[in-house]
Amino acid sequence: PAPVTPAPVTPAPVTPAPSPAPTTLPPTLAPTVAVPSNCDGLLSVAERRNGILALLELISDPSLLSNPETNQYKASEWLIEEDALQVCPSDVQVVEQRYIAALQYFSLNGDTWDFCSRAEANNGSPGPCSTIRWLSVDDACKWEGNDCYPIAGSTKIAKLGPDDNGASGSIPAEVTFLTDLVDIDLDDNGGINGKIPESIGSISELVGFDVDNNLMTGTIPESIYDLPKLKYLDLDHNIFTGSLSTEIGRLDLLVLQLHSNSFTGQIPTEIGLLDSLTILTFDTNDFTGPIPSELNSAFDLEELTFGRNNMTGTLPTAFGEFRQLEFLQMSLNNFNGNIPTEYGQMTKLTSLSLNGNNLDGEIPTELGLLVQTTMMLFHANDFTGIRVPEEICDLKIENGGNLGILTADCGGVNPPVVCTCNCTCY
């Protein structure tokens, strides 16, 4: 067809009526759309289509872009035919961002989200939206759950969602082409499955990767350890498997949450290199072996959990140096030996769970220094012929303290532990 003349053109309506894309769409059959002025009036409909597809073929496999059954096809056809913004091939960053964000929408079944689906979703009833709907004419970085770079006028996506929106399906590998992403936040959707993209390590600016409370599977990709700026790795409450790589020590994490998965193997000694951690959770997996002695300098830790694994060895005395620690959970393992007296130095501790192990010896009187603690669990261990120290009893709420839950093996006739302060006895 002949090129469009530079004469003024009619802009695309803000809310175009959706129409299904034809099964085959050769250039000569491309539907007529308004060519936006920033194309300088020099592109025909077919030329615009071909120009955009040429860019998208650098991101997605061309065979996926041409297959009407794929999400890549749906996203590309939306961008070319339905998107009210009607981007031009010359706007490379806008084309790439809107395509990848749209692909995220289709891959995660956006039409079924709880809120802020596209206006055409669910037969015109897409749920409430107090912000900006996905696939709207607005910048993709402003769609609900996304964020723009904090630079005046920036349209670059800094954060990619959605979180807590009932999303399902798998994360498309193409999101890793957004190499300037700072945050991927998909937590609390409940239905996202599949694996972490193998090429995630190419997102060199990534600071946070948060996918907890979903149905994701597979192992942690090795490329994730190539992310120099990663601070928050939140994978809990999924179905991840495999062991934790020794490469973990290459990261500089503040938060590492792996609990409630199916990880196996021993925790590598390199975990001790993460000395800036504030939260570290391993509980409810199938980790084995001892707690690495190298984990001895994370002095900013506030939460540390190892419960519900198959770990062995003794309780590290070095944890007593973690003076910021508020939550320590070591229950339901095979730890043995004594409770270190040094644990009485963790004066910010509010919860101490040591139940369900093979601990013996005395319960240290030094634990009576933990005046902020609301829960201490000592039951289901190998303590024999001992008493719960009066110093701990003095922490009970009825004695003016904060300790509401105190458990021990003090039940039955001739119990192995004597408690004189209204313990919950087992």
C-alpha positions as semicolon CSV with decimal commas, in nm:
position;residue;x (nm);y (nm);z (nm)
1;P;0,000;0,000;0,000
2;A;0,104;0,359;-0,058
3;P;0,263;0,545;0,236
4;V;0,034;0,761;0,447
5;T;0,074;1,132;0,370
6;P;0,179;1,370;0,649
7;A;-0,168;1,523;0,658
8;P;-0,334;1,542;1,003
9;V;-0,483;1,215;1,113
10;T;-0,755;1,119;1,353
11;P;-0,607;0,989;1,682
12;A;-0,708;0,650;1,813
13;P;-0,998;0,656;2,061
14;V;-0,905;0,622;2,426
15;T;-1,110;0,302;2,465
16;P;-1,118;0,108;2,137
17;A;-1,378;-0,163;2,098
18;P;-1,199;-0,500;2,126
19;S;-1,204;-0,724;1,824
20;P;-1,058;-1,074;1,795
21;A;-0,742;-1,102;1,586
22;P;-0,779;-1,309;1,269
23;T;-0,616;-1,650;1,263
24;T;-0,378;-1,544;0,988
25;L;-0,274;-1,187;0,942
26;P;-0,056;-1,123;0,635
27;P;0,032;-0,757;0,577
28;T;-0,229;-0,711;0,305
29;L;-0,505;-0,809;0,548
30;A;-0,392;-0,592;0,839
31;P;-0,688;-0,394;0,974
32;T;-0,685;-0,022;0,923
33;V;-0,585;0,169;1,234
34;A;-0,509;0,533;1,293
35;V;-0,138;0,602;1,255
36;P;-0,024;0,824;1,545
37;S;0,149;1,148;1,468
38;N;0,480;1,040;1,622
39;C;0,521;0,796;1,334
40;D;0,559;1,110;1,123
41;G;0,293;0,984;0,889
42;L;0,554;0,778;0,701
43;L;0,442;0,425;0,786
44;S;0,165;0,223;0,637
45;V;-0,032;-0,016;0,853
46;A;0,174;-0,306;0,723
47;E;0,503;-0,124;0,772
48;R;0,416;-0,039;1,130
49;R;0,320;-0,401;1,199
50;N;0,635;-0,537;1,045
51;G;0,852;-0,285;1,227
52;I;0,704;-0,375;1,565
53;L;0,730;-0,748;1,496
54;A;1,094;-0,707;1,402
55;L;1,158;-0,564;1,749
56;L;0,956;-0,833;1,922
57;E;1,145;-1,109;1,740
58;L;1,454;-0,994;1,929
59;I;1,269;-1,078;2,252
60;S;1,051;-1,380;2,173
61;D;1,088;-1,675;1,939
62;P;0,924;-1,578;1,605
63;S;0,737;-1,909;1,601
64;L;0,565;-1,811;1,928
65;L;0,472;-1,469;1,792
66;S;0,301;-1,627;1,493
67;N;0,112;-1,898;1,682
68;P;-0,238;-1,779;1,786
69;E;-0,237;-2,026;2,075
70;T;0,052;-1,857;2,257
71;N;0,061;-1,570;2,501
72;Q;0,335;-1,411;2,291
73;Y;0,092;-1,389;2,000
74;K;-0,182;-1,246;2,221
75;A;0,051;-0,981;2,363
76;S;0,189;-0,881;2,023
77;E;-0,155;-0,858;1,864
78;W;-0,281;-0,651;2,155
79;L;0,015;-0,415;2,114
80;I;-0,027;-0,380;1,739
81;E;-0,405;-0,383;1,701
82;E;-0,580;-0,304;2,029
83;D;-0,348;-0,085;2,233
84;A;-0,499;0,263;2,234
85;L;-0,151;0,415;2,257
86;Q;-0,068;0,283;1,906
87;V;0,309;0,288;1,957
88;C;0,550;0,322;1,667
89;P;0,852;0,103;1,594
90;S;1,079;0,403;1,653
91;D;0,975;0,407;2,021
92;V;1,187;0,103;2,097
93;Q;1,175;0,119;2,477
94;V;0,799;0,176;2,481
95;V;0,740;-0,112;2,239
96;E;0,954;-0,350;2,442
97;Q;0,807;-0,252;2,779
98;R;0,446;-0,261;2,672
99;Y;0,494;-0,594;2,499
100;I;0,666;-0,760;2,797
101;A;0,416;-0,614;3,045
102;A;0,129;-0,733;2,824
103;L;0,295;-1,075;2,800
104;Q;0,311;-1,084;3,179
105;Y;-0,061;-1,007;3,185
106;F;-0,159;-1,283;2,941
107;S;0,087;-1,538;3,088
108;L;-0,054;-1,483;3,437
109;N;-0,416;-1,497;3,318
110;G;-0,482;-1,130;3,376
111;D;-0,845;-1,145;3,271
112;T;-0,918;-1,353;3,582
113;W;-0,736;-1,131;3,836
114;D;-0,920;-1,001;4,139
115;F;-0,887;-0,638;4,035
116;C;-0,746;-0,400;3,774
117;S;-0,775;-0,636;3,477
118;R;-0,820;-0,473;3,137
119;A;-1,156;-0,310;3,091
120;E;-1,271;-0,584;2,851
121;A;-1,198;-0,867;3,096
122;N;-1,465;-1,102;3,228
123;N;-1,734;-0,982;2,991
124;G;-1,685;-0,622;3,089
125;S;-1,679;-0,683;3,466
126;P;-1,308;-0,689;3,548
127;G;-1,339;-0,619;3,918
128;P;-1,264;-0,299;4,108
129;C;-0,959;-0,084;4,043
130;S;-0,858;0,216;4,249
131;T;-0,542;0,277;4,048
132;I;-0,475;0,210;3,676
133;R;-0,590;-0,097;3,487
134;W;-0,352;-0,324;3,300
135;L;-0,345;-0,283;2,921
136;S;-0,473;0,074;2,953
137;V;-0,340;0,362;2,745
138;D;-0,130;0,476;3,042
139;D;0,241;0,403;3,072
140;A;0,296;0,035;3,157
141;C;0,496;0,133;3,464
142;K;0,177;0,286;3,608
143;W;-0,040;-0,023;3,575
144;E;-0,158;-0,163;3,909
145;G;0,126;-0,339;4,092
146;N;0,398;-0,186;3,876
147;D;0,611;0,117;3,954
148;C;0,806;0,370;3,747
149;Y;1,162;0,474;3,809
150;P;1,165;0,758;4,066
151;I;1,283;1,010;3,812
152;A;1,057;1,295;3,700
153;G;0,887;1,199;3,374
154;S;1,033;0,849;3,363
155;T;0,820;0,582;3,196
156;K;1,069;0,301;3,259
157;I;0,937;0,006;3,461
158;A;1,119;-0,027;3,792
159;K;0,883;-0,275;3,959
160;L;0,686;-0,549;3,785
161;G;0,378;-0,707;3,946
162;P;0,110;-0,800;4,017
163;D;0,114;-0,902;4,382
164;D;-0,179;-1,032;4,587
165;N;-0,418;-1,028;4,291
166;G;-0,519;-1,390;4,227
167;A;-0,275;-1,435;3,939
168;S;-0,204;-1,783;3,802
169;G;0,014;-1,928;3,529
170;S;0,390;-1,901;3,477
171;I;0,633;-1,609;3,466
172;P;0,738;-1,555;3,102
173;A;1,112;-1,577;3,038
174;E;1,087;-1,250;2,845
175;V;1,068;-1,047;3,168
176;T;1,444;-1,089;3,191
177;F;1,479;-0,856;2,891
178;L;1,378;-0,575;3,126
179;T;1,737;-0,556;3,246
180;D;1,678;-0,236;3,444
181;L;1,406;-0,386;3,664
182;V;1,465;-0,319;4,032
183;D;1,186;-0,532;4,179
184;I;0,978;-0,832;4,072
185;D;0,690;-0,856;4,318
186;L;0,448;-1,145;4,262
187;D;0,388;-1,257;4,618
188;D;0,058;-1,371;4,767
189;N;-0,110;-1,454;4,437
190;G;-0,152;-1,817;4,533
191;G;-0,159;-1,962;4,183
192;I;0,163;-1,871;4,001
193;N;0,339;-2,192;3,902
194;G;0,633;-2,296;3,685
195;K;0,996;-2,213;3,739
196;I;1,206;-1,905;3,800
197;P;1,335;-1,799;3,455
198;E;1,683;-1,942;3,402
199;S;1,807;-1,611;3,265
200;I;1,705;-1,407;3,570
201;G;2,070;-1,326;3,625
202;S;2,059;-1,088;3,328
203;I;1,845;-0,838;3,525
204;S;2,156;-0,667;3,656
205;E;1,972;-0,396;3,853
206;L;1,742;-0,635;4,039
207;V;1,719;-0,564;4,412
208;G;1,412;-0,768;4,509
209;F;1,261;-1,096;4,387
210;D;0,947;-1,180;4,583
211;V;0,727;-1,476;4,483
212;D;0,618;-1,616;4,819
213;N;0,280;-1,785;4,864
214;N;0,245;-1,937;4,521
215;L;0,287;-2,279;4,357
216;M;0,627;-2,238;4,195
217;T;0,852;-2,538;4,139
218;G;1,202;-2,630;4,027
219;T;1,537;-2,526;4,167
220;I;1,697;-2,187;4,223
221;P;1,870;-2,096;3,894
222;E;2,247;-2,060;3,920
223;S;2,227;-1,729;3,734
224;I;2,050;-1,572;4,031
225;Y;2,385;-1,562;4,207
226;D;2,511;-1,326;3,935
227;L;2,287;-1,044;4,061
228;P;2,522;-0,796;4,231
229;K;2,248;-0,573;4,375
230;L;2,004;-0,839;4,498
231;K;1,902;-0,769;4,858
232;Y;1,568;-0,947;4,901
233;L;1,512;-1,307;4,792
234;D;1,171;-1,423;4,910
235;L;1,077;-1,774;4,792
236;D;0,881;-1,909;5,088
237;H;0,557;-2,106;5,068
238;N;0,613;-2,263;4,726
239;I;0,723;-2,608;4,607
240;F;1,087;-2,534;4,524
241;T;1,328;-2,829;4,539
242;G;1,700;-2,897;4,524
243;S;1,982;-2,780;4,747
244;L;2,112;-2,435;4,827
245;S;2,419;-2,362;4,616
246;T;2,756;-2,268;4,762
247;E;2,728;-1,968;4,528
248;I;2,488;-1,811;4,778
249;G;2,790;-1,649;4,938
250;R;2,836;-1,427;4,632
251;L;2,523;-1,230;4,715
252;D;2,487;-0,944;4,962
253;L;2,139;-1,018;5,090
254;L;1,941;-0,847;5,362
255;V;1,654;-1,097;5,348
256;L;1,661;-1,466;5,250
257;Q;1,333;-1,650;5,302
258;L;1,329;-2,014;5,193
259;H;1,085;-2,159;5,445
260;S;0,790;-2,384;5,358
261;N;0,933;-2,547;5,046
262;S;1,093;-2,884;4,967
263;F;1,461;-2,792;4,973
264;T;1,707;-3,067;5,066
265;G;2,074;-3,114;5,150
266;Q;2,297;-2,930;5,391
267;I;2,306;-2,555;5,436
268;P;2,637;-2,448;5,278
269;T;2,905;-2,290;5,494
270;E;2,905;-1,994;5,254
271;I;2,584;-1,876;5,422
272;G;2,820;-1,726;5,678
273;L;2,936;-1,473;5,420
274;L;2,594;-1,304;5,430
275;D;2,676;-1,088;5,729
276;S;2,422;-0,815;5,646
277;L;2,116;-1,038;5,685
278;T;1,820;-0,922;5,891
279;I;1,587;-1,216;5,811
280;L;1,698;-1,574;5,741
281;T;1,440;-1,855;5,727
282;F;1,504;-2,223;5,650
283;D;1,215;-2,384;5,839
284;T;0,970;-2,640;5,702
285;N;1,195;-2,800;5,441
286;D;1,410;-3,114;5,441
287;F;1,751;-2,966;5,519
288;T;1,997;-3,200;5,690
289;G;2,329;-3,173;5,872
290;P;2,444;-2,915;6,125
291;I;2,399;-2,540;6,134
292;P;2,719;-2,405;5,976
293;S;2,955;-2,266;6,239
294;E;3,038;-1,994;5,986
295;L;2,699;-1,839;6,056
296;N;2,846;-1,634;6,337
297;S;2,867;-1,271;6,223
298;A;2,516;-1,180;6,106
299;F;2,481;-0,939;6,395
300;D;2,182;-0,757;6,243
301;L;1,961;-1,067;6,229
302;E;1,611;-1,011;6,364
303;E;1,452;-1,341;6,256
304;L;1,622;-1,682;6,227
305;T;1,440;-2,011;6,171
306;F;1,549;-2,372;6,121
307;G;1,240;-2,556;6,249
308;R;1,075;-2,861;6,089
309;N;1,379;-2,999;5,911
310;N;1,605;-3,300;5,972
311;M;1,904;-3,108;6,101
312;T;2,153;-3,241;6,355
313;G;2,436;-3,120;6,575
314;T;2,441;-2,876;6,864
315;L;2,294;-2,530;6,904
316;P;2,556;-2,269;6,807
317;T;2,675;-2,059;7,102
318;A;2,756;-1,779;6,854
319;F;2,386;-1,699;6,822
320;G;2,412;-1,538;7,164
321;E;2,596;-1,253;6,993
322;F;2,295;-1,176;6,774
323;R;2,170;-0,897;6,998
324;Q;1,906;-0,774;6,748
325;L;1,741;-1,116;6,722
326;E;1,370;-1,117;6,804
327;F;1,257;-1,456;6,673
328;L;1,457;-1,781;6,701
329;Q;1,291;-2,102;6,590
330;M;1,485;-2,432;6,609
331;S;1,204;-2,676;6,685
332;L;1,132;-3,022;6,536
333;N;1,482;-3,124;6,434
334;N;1,742;-3,358;6,582
335;F;1,958;-3,105;6,765
336;N;2,132;-3,239;7,075
337;G;2,343;-3,117;7,364
338;N;2,280;-2,826;7,598
339;I;2,103;-2,495;7,549
340;P;2,388;-2,242;7,544
341;T;2,387;-2,006;7,838
342;E;2,487;-1,735;7,588
343;Y;2,127;-1,730;7,463
344;G;2,045;-1,518;7,764
345;Q;2,230;-1,233;7,592
346;M;1,969;-1,204;7,315
347;T;1,775;-0,948;7,513
348;K;1,545;-0,842;7,224
349;L;1,417;-1,197;7,179
350;T;1,038;-1,228;7,187
351;S;1,004;-1,593;7,078
352;L;1,228;-1,895;7,148
353;S;1,124;-2,235;7,009
354;L;1,351;-2,529;7,098
355;N;1,088;-2,802;7,129
356;G;1,098;-3,135;6,947
357;N;1,472;-3,202;6,959
358;N;1,712;-3,417;7,161
359;L;1,835;-3,147;7,396
360;D;1,949;-3,239;7,746
361;G;2,125;-3,088;8,046
362;E;1,976;-2,792;8,229
363;I;1,754;-2,512;8,107
364;P;1,985;-2,215;8,168
365;T;1,887;-1,966;8,435
366;E;2,036;-1,701;8,205
367;L;1,723;-1,723;7,991
368;G;1,554;-1,533;8,269
369;L;1,724;-1,223;8,125
370;L;1,498;-1,240;7,818
371;V;1,241;-1,003;7,961
372;Q;1,073;-0,928;7,627
373;T;1,005;-1,290;7,543
374;T;0,640;-1,389;7,508
375;M;0,693;-1,757;7,419
376;M;0,946;-2,024;7,525
377;L;0,899;-2,383;7,404
378;F;1,111;-2,656;7,568
379;H;0,889;-2,965;7,545
380;A;0,960;-3,291;7,359
381;N;1,331;-3,302;7,441
382;D;1,555;-3,527;7,652
383;F;1,568;-3,317;7,968
384;T;1,550;-3,535;8,279
385;G;1,545;-3,458;8,649
386;I;1,547;-3,081;8,608
387;R;1,331;-2,783;8,697
388;V;1,223;-2,488;8,491
389;P;1,432;-2,213;8,652
390;E;1,252;-1,967;8,875
391;E;1,422;-1,691;8,678
392;I;1,213;-1,799;8,378
393;C;0,898;-1,836;8,589
394;D;0,944;-1,475;8,696
395;L;0,893;-1,373;8,332
396;K;0,537;-1,509;8,325
397;I;0,252;-1,264;8,269
398;E;0,094;-1,349;8,602
399;N;0,421;-1,249;8,764
400;G;0,430;-0,914;8,586
401;G;0,634;-1,021;8,285
402;N;0,560;-1,077;7,915
403;L;0,590;-1,457;7,896
404;G;0,250;-1,596;7,799
405;I;0,343;-1,940;7,664
406;L;0,592;-2,166;7,846
407;T;0,606;-2,537;7,765
408;A;0,799;-2,827;7,916
409;D;0,785;-3,205;7,962
410;C;0,619;-3,165;8,299
411;G;0,306;-3,376;8,251
412;G;0,208;-3,711;8,400
413;V;0,341;-3,901;8,698
414;N;0,708;-3,844;8,777
415;P;0,763;-3,603;8,488
416;P;1,123;-3,548;8,368
417;V;1,084;-3,172;8,415
418;V;0,930;-2,993;8,712
419;C;0,756;-2,663;8,652
420;T;0,611;-2,458;8,937
421;C;0,472;-2,169;8,736
422;N;0,176;-2,288;8,534
423;C;0,366;-2,428;8,234
424;T;0,183;-2,597;7,952
425;C;0,293;-2,952;8,029
426;Y;0,342;-3,237;7,785
